[in-house]
């Protein structure tokens, strides 16, 4: 699709445009990646799920931290961007000065943290008790920052002291405290609805000197969601995201490099269903009621 605004950045999922007057237009596509490779086929409504869920959390957690969202309504966009096909997948936001670190909070031992612990008994360089199992719940949520990688590179886990050296101790402490509180509040809300938020990544930035939440917030792409009933320490619970896609690709003889293999329709449909279920269980809303979304069957 063509948008009559200057394109600033095109990522694996989002395209960012200059909307003028200190604003950005974020367009969330249905593109999906796995093993750092973007698939040829999109996941229908994935972009709308991410947009709708972020909008929900931005409002629900506004008392914890301000955010950069101005509107998700097409009518509020510059006229050059008011294309009907963009309905439900756009966020008009204030342009923030983003922190050069990823603000990650972990409540459970999973992913790269589990790999580090298994290798040396530490998480982001901090020693943890011996004998923990994969997916174990941590005694309390932990702020575990990482670098923000350039295109083509991977984020690198760093300690809090490393983060403080990069952005200053006062700002690092503020980012840590805000991230932990956002996680605690969001995780408690999700737990009441049968979903565990194992870990999540926040994008924080500065607006007029004030720390704000930006980009996306507590979505299936930025977080690890598990069904509470499927969680067992010592196992890897299935995630509410592109888990069917990863499972399919893992079963193939594919070297995890482009070009990606074609996706069967059942994998596409199953992945869409996971995203939609996560949104509807957490928000209590129907995705079919969100602008542009596929009508309910």
Residue pairs with C-beta under 8 A, 6 or more apart in sequence:
1 83
1 85
1 86
3 15
3 17
3 25
3 27
3 80
3 81
3 83
3 86
4 78
4 80
4 81
5 17
5 18
5 19
5 20
5 25
5 78
5 80
5 81
6 17
6 18
7 15
7 16
7 17
8 16
8 17
8 18
8 24
9 15
9 16
10 16
12 31
12 33
12 38
13 28
13 29
13 31
13 32
13 33
13 47
13 50
13 221
14 26
14 27
14 28
14 29
14 215
15 26
15 27
15 29
16 24
16 25
16 26
16 27
17 24
17 25
17 27
17 81
18 24
18 25
19 25
19 77
19 78
19 81
19 92
20 78
22 94
22 95
23 70
23 92
23 93
23 94
23 95
24 92
24 93
24 94
24 95
25 77
25 78
25 81
25 90
25 91
25 92
25 93
26 90
26 91
26 92
26 93
26 215
27 47
27 86
27 89
27 90
28 47
28 48
28 50
28 51
28 89
28 90
28 91
28 216
29 42
29 46
29 47
29 89
30 42
30 43
30 44
30 45
30 46
30 47
31 38
31 39
31 42
31 46
31 47
32 38
32 39
32 41
32 42
32 43
32 46
32 242
32 245
32 271
33 39
34 242
34 245
34 246
34 249
34 260
35 249
35 256
36 256
37 256
37 257
37 258
37 260
38 260
39 245
39 260
39 263
40 259
40 260
40 262
40 263
41 262
41 263
41 268
43 242
43 245
43 268
43 271
43 272
43 275
44 268
44 272
44 294
45 272
45 275
45 276
45 287
45 293
45 294
46 271
46 272
46 275
47 88
47 89
48 88
48 89
48 287
48 290
48 291
48 292
48 293
49 219
49 220
49 275
49 276
49 278
49 279
49 287
50 216
50 219
50 220
50 221
50 275
51 72
51 88
51 89
51 90
51 91
52 88
52 279
52 283
52 285
52 287
52 290
52 293
53 216
53 217
53 218
53 219
53 220
53 278
53 279
53 282
53 283
54 69
54 91
54 215
54 216
54 217
54 218
54 219
55 69
55 72
55 91
56 282
56 283
56 285
57 186
57 217
57 218
57 219
58 67
58 69
58 213
58 217
60 189
61 182
61 185
61 186
61 213
61 217
64 178
64 181
64 182
64 185
65 178
65 181
65 182
65 211
65 212
65 213
66 207
66 210
66 211
66 212
66 213
67 212
67 213
67 214
67 217
68 93
68 94
68 95
68 96
68 205
68 207
68 212
68 213
68 214
69 91
69 92
69 93
70 76
70 91
70 92
70 93
70 94
71 77
71 91
71 92
72 88
72 90
72 91
72 92
72 291
74 81
74 82
74 83
74 84
74 86
74 87
74 90
74 291
75 82
76 92
77 86
77 90
77 92
81 90
84 292
85 292
86 292
87 291
87 292
88 290
88 291
88 292
88 293
89 292
93 214
94 207
94 212
96 205
96 206
96 207
96 212
96 214
97 205
97 206
97 207
98 148
98 203
98 204
98 205
98 214
99 148
99 167
99 171
99 175
99 203
99 204
99 205
99 206
100 147
100 148
100 166
100 167
101 145
101 146
101 147
101 148
101 158
101 163
101 166
101 167
101 172
101 175
102 145
102 146
102 147
102 148
102 155
102 201
102 202
102 203
103 143
103 145
103 175
103 176
103 178
103 179
103 201
103 202
103 203
103 204
104 143
104 144
104 145
104 146
104 179
104 199
104 200
104 201
104 202
105 141
105 142
105 143
105 144
105 179
105 180
105 182
105 183
105 199
105 200
105 202
106 113
106 123
106 138
106 141
106 142
106 144
106 198
106 199
107 137
107 138
107 141
107 142
107 183
107 187
107 196
107 197
107 198
107 199
108 135
108 136
108 137
108 138
108 196
108 198
108 199
108 224
109 117
109 123
109 128
109 132
109 133
109 134
109 135
109 136
109 137
109 138
110 134
110 135
110 198
110 199
110 224
110 236
111 199
111 224
112 157
113 123
113 124
113 144
113 157
113 199
114 134
114 135
116 122
116 123
116 124
116 157
117 123
117 128
117 132
118 134
121 127
121 128
121 130
122 128
123 142
123 144
124 142
124 144
124 145
124 157
124 158
124 159
124 160
125 157
125 158
125 159
126 142
126 159
128 138
133 233
133 234
134 233
134 234
134 235
134 236
135 198
135 226
135 231
135 232
135 233
135 234
135 235
135 236
135 237
136 233
136 234
137 233
141 180
141 183
141 184
141 187
143 160
143 176
143 179
143 180
144 157
145 157
145 158
145 159
145 160
145 162
145 163
145 172
145 175
146 155
146 156
146 157
146 158
147 155
147 156
147 158
148 155
149 155
149 156
160 172
160 176
163 172
163 175
164 172
164 173
166 172
167 175
171 211
174 211
175 204
175 211
178 202
178 204
178 211
178 213
179 202
179 204
182 202
182 213
182 217
182 218
183 197
183 200
186 197
186 200
186 218
187 196
187 197
189 282
190 196
190 197
190 218
190 225
190 282
191 197
191 228
193 281
193 282
193 284
194 227
194 228
194 229
194 281
195 225
195 226
195 227
195 228
195 240
195 278
195 281
195 282
196 225
196 226
196 227
196 228
196 231
196 237
197 218
197 223
197 224
197 225
198 223
198 224
198 225
198 226
199 223
199 224
200 218
200 222
200 223
200 224
201 222
201 223
202 213
202 217
202 222
203 213
203 214
203 215
203 216
204 211
204 212
204 213
204 214
205 211
205 212
205 214
206 212
215 222
216 222
220 239
220 240
220 241
220 242
220 274
220 275
220 278
221 241
224 239
225 239
225 240
225 241
225 278
226 237
226 238
226 239
226 240
227 237
227 238
227 240
230 237
230 238
231 237
239 274
240 274
240 275
240 277
240 278
241 271
241 274
241 275
241 278
242 271
242 274
243 271
243 274
244 267
244 270
244 271
244 274
245 263
245 267
245 271
248 263
248 264
248 267
249 256
249 260
249 261
252 261
254 260
254 261
276 287
279 285
279 287
280 286
280 287
286 296
287 293
287 294
288 294
288 295
288 296
